[in-house]
Amino acid sequence: MSKIKFGSQVYTWFMQGGGDGYANKLDHMIKVAAEAGFKGIEPMILEPFDDYWLGDFKDPEKLKATLDEHDMELAGFSLVCSWDKPEETEAERAACDYAIDTLLKFPGAKFGTVPLPTDRNNLHDRRLNFVKNVNEVSRRATEAGLDCSFHPNSPPASIARTQEDYDVILNSLDPSVTGWTPDVGHIIRGNMDVLDTMTKWAHLVNHVHYKDFSGNGPEPWAQMGTGKLDFHAITEWLTTRNYEGWIICEDECHDAIGDPDSVTMQNGEWCKENLQPMLG
């Protein structure tokens, strides 16, 4: 019996109004994700926001009560920071400390590190600064008892989007303190082959993100199951390697901007019909 679980990422709701549409509505996102059939949810810790875009649910007790109400798990936090200076900034360290302290109250939840896209200037030094800081924050989280995973992304301003970026950053991660979250949509958007890339760094894979890809337009995303990605082949890659952990659906298609609830419901149903049977 497979030990893979499917969860939902809150970015699907964040896209509406750059966070304004669903600010302080994590309870709603948890409820909808549960109704969609997901077993967990993955909120973001957005360092530029005073409340990290958690609102009242920055309080771990309130977060736990809401998860319990809907029989949901906290799959992890995605901590989103620039980390492109030689050392952590005070704000980045505060966000990291909050994430560590909170996740310790949710056994098994992942500590995810994600670059905040700003631009690709001074790329060489900033990539090296970034991976140095990711290794350091991951070391602190690991020493506290957490399991860490680095998540690249692919907006044009990201410093972790191309094959060269992956070669520099993934090859410089300290595998004793962090793994890697292959986000299959971001991989293909960076003009890389998904399965080849996952195979190259298979030893680091400890968390997974699914989103579909159309290849059209400046935001080239498709609703789950309607784009170019072969999720059956990717899921088979995971099961044949006895992957254990979360597959997090993070749908960024255009329809999600207007109706993230319906998109999340479709994602859950599609995974139930198409991928769950592969898990045994």
C-alpha positions in Angstrom: 0.0 0.0 0.0 1.5 3.3 -1.1 2.2 5.9 1.6 1.6 8.9 -0.8 -0.9 11.5 0.3 -2.4 14.3 -1.8 -2.6 17.9 -0.5 -3.5 21.4 -1.7 -1.3 24.5 -1.9 -2.8 27.9 -0.9 -1.2 29.7 -3.8 -4.2 28.7 -5.9 -6.2 31.2 -3.7 -3.4 33.8 -3.3 -3.5 34.6 -7.0 -6.7 36.5 -6.6 -5.7 40.1 -6.1 -2.2 39.3 -5.1 -3.4 37.9 -1.8 -6.2 40.4 -1.2 -9.1 38.2 -2.3 -8.5 35.5 0.3 -6.5 37.3 3.0 -7.3 35.8 6.5 -9.3 33.0 4.9 -7.1 30.0 5.5 -10.1 28.3 7.2 -12.0 28.6 4.0 -9.1 27.1 2.0 -8.8 24.2 4.4 -12.6 23.5 4.2 -12.6 23.5 0.4 -9.5 21.4 0.2 -11.0 18.8 2.5 -14.2 18.8 0.5 -12.1 18.2 -2.6 -10.7 15.0 -1.1 -7.3 16.3 -0.2 -5.7 15.1 3.1 -3.6 18.1 3.8 -2.9 21.7 3.0 0.4 23.7 2.6 0.2 27.4 3.5 2.9 29.9 2.6 5.0 32.0 5.0 5.4 35.1 2.9 8.1 37.2 4.5 7.0 40.5 2.9 3.6 40.3 4.7 3.4 41.4 8.3 1.2 38.4 9.1 3.0 36.1 6.6 -0.3 35.9 4.8 -1.7 33.7 7.5 -4.0 36.3 9.2 -5.5 35.0 12.4 -4.2 31.6 11.6 -0.7 32.7 12.4 -1.7 31.4 15.9 -0.8 27.7 15.9 -3.7 26.8 18.2 -6.2 28.4 15.9 -4.6 26.7 12.9 -4.6 23.3 14.6 -8.3 23.6 15.7 -9.3 24.4 12.1 -7.3 21.5 10.6 -8.8 19.2 13.2 -12.3 20.4 12.5 -11.9 19.2 8.9 -9.8 16.1 9.6 -6.9 17.7 7.7 -3.2 17.7 8.2 -0.6 20.5 7.9 1.5 19.1 5.0 4.1 21.8 5.6 4.9 25.5 5.2 6.4 27.1 2.1 8.7 29.8 3.5 9.2 32.3 0.7 12.2 34.7 1.1 14.8 36.4 -1.2 17.8 35.0 0.7 20.1 36.6 -1.9 22.3 38.7 0.5 25.5 37.2 2.0 23.6 36.7 5.3 20.0 36.3 6.3 18.2 39.6 6.9 16.5 40.2 10.2 13.1 39.9 8.6 14.1 36.6 6.9 15.4 35.2 10.2 12.2 36.2 12.0 10.1 34.5 9.4 12.3 31.4 9.6 12.1 31.2 13.4 8.4 31.6 13.3 8.1 28.7 10.7 10.4 26.4 12.8 8.6 27.1 16.1 5.2 26.6 14.5 6.0 23.5 12.5 7.3 21.8 15.7 3.7 21.7 16.9 2.7 19.7 13.8 4.8 16.5 13.7 5.7 15.4 10.2 5.0 18.7 8.5 7.7 19.8 5.9 9.8 22.9 6.2 9.9 24.2 2.6 12.2 26.9 1.3 11.2 28.9 -1.8 13.0 31.8 -3.5 11.0 35.1 -3.7 11.4 36.2 -7.4 12.7 39.7 -7.8 15.1 39.8 -10.8 18.0 38.0 -12.3 20.6 40.7 -11.9 24.0 39.8 -10.4 22.9 36.2 -10.8 26.1 34.4 -10.0 26.6 35.9 -6.6 22.9 35.9 -5.7 22.5 32.2 -6.5 25.5 31.4 -4.3 24.2 33.6 -1.5 20.8 31.9 -1.9 22.0 28.4 -1.5 24.3 29.3 1.4 21.3 30.8 3.2 19.0 27.9 2.4 21.6 25.4 3.7 21.9 27.5 6.9 18.1 27.9 7.6 17.6 24.2 6.7 20.4 23.3 9.2 18.7 25.2 12.0 15.3 23.6 11.1 16.9 20.1 10.9 18.6 20.5 14.3 15.2 21.5 15.7 13.8 18.2 14.4 12.2 19.2 11.1 12.4 17.7 7.6 13.4 20.3 5.0 12.8 20.6 1.3 13.9 23.2 -1.3 11.3 24.3 -3.9 12.5 26.1 -7.0 10.1 28.2 -9.1 10.0 29.6 -12.6 8.8 33.2 -13.0 11.0 35.2 -15.3 12.5 37.0 -12.3 13.4 33.8 -10.4 17.0 32.9 -9.8 16.0 29.1 -9.7 14.3 28.5 -13.0 16.8 27.2 -15.7 18.9 24.1 -16.1 22.0 26.2 -15.2 20.2 27.5 -12.0 19.3 23.9 -11.0 22.9 22.7 -11.6 24.3 25.5 -9.4 21.7 25.4 -6.6 20.7 21.7 -6.4 24.3 20.6 -6.7 25.2 22.9 -3.8 22.4 21.9 -1.4 23.6 20.1 1.7 21.8 16.8 1.5 22.3 16.2 5.2 19.9 19.1 6.0 17.6 19.5 3.0 15.9 17.6 0.2 14.3 18.9 -2.9 10.7 19.5 -4.0 10.4 18.9 -7.8 7.6 21.1 -9.0 6.9 19.5 -12.3 5.2 22.6 -13.8 8.1 24.8 -13.0 10.6 22.2 -14.4 8.9 22.0 -17.8 8.5 25.8 -17.9 12.3 26.0 -17.4 12.7 24.0 -20.6 13.8 20.9 -18.8 12.6 17.3 -19.1 10.6 16.4 -16.0 11.6 12.8 -15.5 15.2 13.3 -16.5 15.5 16.1 -14.0 13.8 14.1 -11.2 16.1 11.2 -12.0 19.2 13.3 -12.0 18.5 14.5 -8.4 16.4 11.5 -7.3 18.4 11.2 -4.0 17.0 14.6 -2.9 13.3 14.1 -3.7 11.3 14.3 -0.4 8.3 16.4 -1.3 6.5 16.9 -4.7 4.4 19.6 -6.3 2.0 19.1 -9.2 0.7 21.8 -11.6 -0.1 21.4 -15.3 1.4 23.3 -18.1 -0.1 24.6 -21.4 3.0 26.4 -22.8 0.8 29.3 -23.9 1.2 32.9 -22.9 3.2 34.6 -20.1 1.5 32.5 -17.4 1.6 29.1 -19.3 -0.4 27.0 -16.9 -3.3 24.6 -17.5 -5.9 23.1 -15.2 -4.9 19.7 -13.8 -5.1 17.0 -16.4 -5.7 19.3 -19.4 -2.1 20.3 -20.3 1.1 18.7 -21.5 2.3 17.0 -18.4 2.0 13.2 -18.1 1.1 12.9 -14.4 0.6 9.1 -14.8 4.2 8.7 -15.8 5.4 11.0 -13.1 3.4 9.2 -10.4 4.6 5.9 -11.7 8.2 7.2 -11.3 7.4 8.0 -7.7 5.7 4.7 -6.9 8.5 2.6 -8.5 11.0 4.4 -6.3 8.8 3.8 -3.2 8.4 7.5 -2.6 6.6 8.2 0.7 5.1 11.6 1.4 3.0 14.4 -0.1 2.0 15.3 -3.6 0.8 18.9 -3.3 -1.4 20.2 -6.1 -0.7 23.9 -6.8 -2.9 24.8 -9.7 -2.0 28.2 -11.2 -4.3 28.1 -14.2 -6.1 31.3 -15.3 -9.5 30.0 -14.0 -8.1 29.8 -10.5 -7.8 33.5 -10.3 -11.5 33.9 -10.6 -12.7 30.7 -9.0 -10.0 28.9 -6.9 -12.6 26.9 -5.1 -13.9 25.2 -8.3 -10.4 24.6 -9.6 -9.4 23.0 -6.3 -12.5 20.8 -6.4 -11.6 19.7 -10.0 -8.0 19.0 -8.9 -9.1 16.7 -6.1 -11.6 14.8 -8.3 -9.0 14.4 -11.1 -6.4 13.0 -8.7 -9.0 10.7 -7.2 -10.1 9.3 -10.6 -6.7 9.3 -12.3 -3.9 9.0 -9.8 -5.3 7.4 -6.6 -5.9 4.1 -8.4 -2.2 3.9 -9.2 -1.3 3.9 -5.5 -2.9 0.5 -4.7 
